[in-house]
C-alpha cells in the first residue's frame, strides 16, 4: 500500500481545526511518479482513467455567459442614451482618458424613483470598469447633459477599455472617427 499524507496549514487557527490525514491507495493504481519539491523524494500519483466517449455519451461543455455591454449611472439601471466619446492618449502611450458626453440621458427620467447617480459603470463580460468623475450640466434649472471621465493610467487599463468599447460599439452601432 502507498500512503499519501496531507500537510496542515501553519496558522494557529488551521492547526486547531485541521489534523494531518493519511490516505491509503492500493499499489495497483499507483504507477505514475513525479519528483517532489520536498527533499527530492519520489511522489507516486494515480493515473486518471477517463471513460471512452461514444456517440451516446452526452458532451458536457463549459457554458460561457455573454453579457451585453452596457453603461450605468445607477447600478442595475442601464443607460439608454448612446454617448459621444472622445479619447486622448499620451504620446508615450502609457495613459489616457475617455470623456463620455450623454445628451438628455435616460437616467434623469428615472433617478428620482430609483435613486441617486452613484458613479459611471461600464459593464461587459470581463467585468466592470468604473469612475466617480461624473458631472451634470443644467440648462434653465433642468439637467440636460452628463459628462463622465474614465482615466486609464497603464497600457493594460487602455487595452481593457478598448476591449469594452469595441464590444459596446458593436452592440450599439458606434463608429470610430479619427480627428
C-alpha positions in Angstrom: 0.0 0.0 0.0 1.1 3.5 -0.8 0.3 6.3 1.7 -0.2 10.0 1.0 0.0 12.5 3.8 -1.6 15.9 3.7 0.1 18.9 5.3 -1.8 21.1 7.6 -1.5 24.9 7.2 0.8 26.7 9.6 -1.7 29.2 11.0 -2.8 28.8 14.6 -6.5 28.6 13.6 -5.9 25.9 11.0 -3.8 23.9 13.5 -6.7 23.7 15.8 -9.2 22.9 13.0 -7.2 20.5 10.8 -5.2 17.5 11.7 -2.8 15.8 9.3 -4.6 13.0 7.4 -3.4 9.9 5.8 -5.0 8.3 2.7 -4.3 4.7 1.6 -4.2 4.0 -2.1 -3.9 0.4 -3.5 -0.5 0.0 -5.0 -2.0 -1.5 -8.2 -3.4 2.0 -9.1 -0.1 3.8 -8.3 2.0 3.7 -11.4 2.9 7.2 -12.3 5.7 9.1 -10.5 6.9 12.7 -10.4 9.7 14.3 -8.5 8.5 16.1 -5.3 9.8 19.5 -4.5 10.4 18.3 -0.9 13.9 16.7 -0.4 13.9 15.2 -3.9 11.6 12.4 -2.7 9.5 10.5 -5.3 5.8 11.1 -5.1 3.6 8.4 -6.6 0.2 9.5 -8.0 -2.6 7.5 -9.5 -3.2 7.9 -13.2 -6.6 9.3 -14.2 -8.7 6.8 -16.1 -11.2 8.6 -18.3 -14.2 6.8 -19.8 -14.2 6.2 -23.5 -16.6 8.5 -25.2 -19.2 7.1 -27.5 -21.8 8.8 -29.5 -24.5 8.0 -26.9 -22.5 9.8 -24.1 -23.7 13.4 -23.7 -20.9 16.0 -24.1 -20.7 18.5 -21.2 -19.0 21.7 -22.4 -18.4 24.8 -20.3 -21.1 27.4 -20.5 -19.8 30.9 -21.3 -22.2 33.7 -20.3 -22.1 36.6 -22.7 -23.2 39.9 -21.2 -24.4 42.7 -23.5 -22.1 45.6 -22.9 -23.9 48.4 -21.1 -23.3 51.7 -19.3 -25.0 52.6 -16.0 -25.0 55.6 -13.7 -27.3 53.9 -11.1 -26.3 50.3 -10.5 -28.9 48.0 -12.0 -30.4 50.6 -14.4 -29.0 50.6 -17.9 -28.5 54.0 -19.7 -30.4 54.0 -23.0 -28.8 57.1 -24.5 -25.7 56.4 -26.7 -22.9 58.8 -25.7 -20.4 60.8 -27.7 -17.0 59.5 -26.7 -13.7 61.4 -27.0 -10.4 59.7 -26.4 -7.0 61.1 -25.5 -3.7 59.3 -25.1 -0.3 60.4 -24.0 2.5 60.4 -26.6 4.3 57.5 -24.9 1.0 55.5 -24.8 1.2 54.8 -21.1 -2.0 56.6 -20.1 -5.1 58.2 -21.5 -8.6 59.5 -20.8 -12.1 58.8 -22.3 -14.7 61.5 -22.0 -18.3 60.4 -22.4 -21.0 63.0 -23.2 -24.6 62.0 -22.8 -27.1 64.5 -24.2 -30.5 64.1 -22.5 -29.6 60.8 -20.8 -32.4 58.5 -19.7 -31.1 58.4 -16.1 -32.7 61.7 -15.5 -36.1 60.2 -16.2 -35.7 57.5 -13.5 -33.2 58.9 -11.0 -35.9 60.3 -8.7 -37.7 56.9 -8.5 -34.7 54.6 -8.3 -32.0 56.6 -6.5 -29.1 58.9 -7.0 -26.3 58.7 -9.6 -23.6 56.8 -7.8 -20.9 56.7 -10.5 -20.1 55.7 -14.0 -20.1 51.9 -14.7 -19.1 50.2 -17.9 -20.2 46.6 -17.7 -19.3 43.7 -20.1 -18.4 40.0 -20.0 -15.0 40.8 -18.4 -16.4 42.7 -15.5 -16.9 46.4 -14.6 -14.9 49.5 -15.3 -15.9 52.4 -13.1 -15.3 56.0 -12.4 -16.7 58.6 -10.0 -15.8 61.5 -12.2 -19.4 62.3 -13.3 -20.7 65.9 -13.9 -24.2 67.1 -14.9 -24.8 70.3 -16.8 -28.0 72.2 -16.3 -30.0 74.4 -18.7 -32.7 76.6 -17.2 -32.5 74.7 -13.9 -33.1 71.3 -15.6 -30.4 68.6 -16.1 -29.5 68.2 -19.8 -26.1 66.7 -20.2 -23.9 64.2 -18.2 -20.2 64.2 -18.8 -18.2 61.2 -17.4 -14.5 60.8 -17.5 -12.6 57.5 -17.3 -8.8 57.7 -16.7 -6.5 54.9 -17.9 -3.2 55.0 -16.1 -1.5 52.0 -17.6 -1.3 50.3 -21.1 -3.2 47.4 -19.5 -6.0 49.8 -18.5 -6.1 51.2 -22.0 -6.3 47.7 -23.6 -9.1 46.7 -21.3 -11.1 49.9 -22.0 -10.6 49.4 -25.8 -12.0 45.9 -25.5 -15.1 47.2 -23.7 -15.5 50.0 -26.3 -15.2 47.5 -29.2 -18.0 45.4 -27.7 -20.1 48.4 -26.8 -19.7 50.0 -30.2 -20.6 46.7 -32.0 -23.7 46.3 -29.8 -24.9 49.9 -30.3 -23.7 50.8 -33.9 -21.0 53.3 -32.9 -18.2 54.1 -35.3 -14.6 55.4 -34.7 -13.7 58.7 -36.4 -10.2 59.9 -36.1 -9.8 63.7 -35.9 
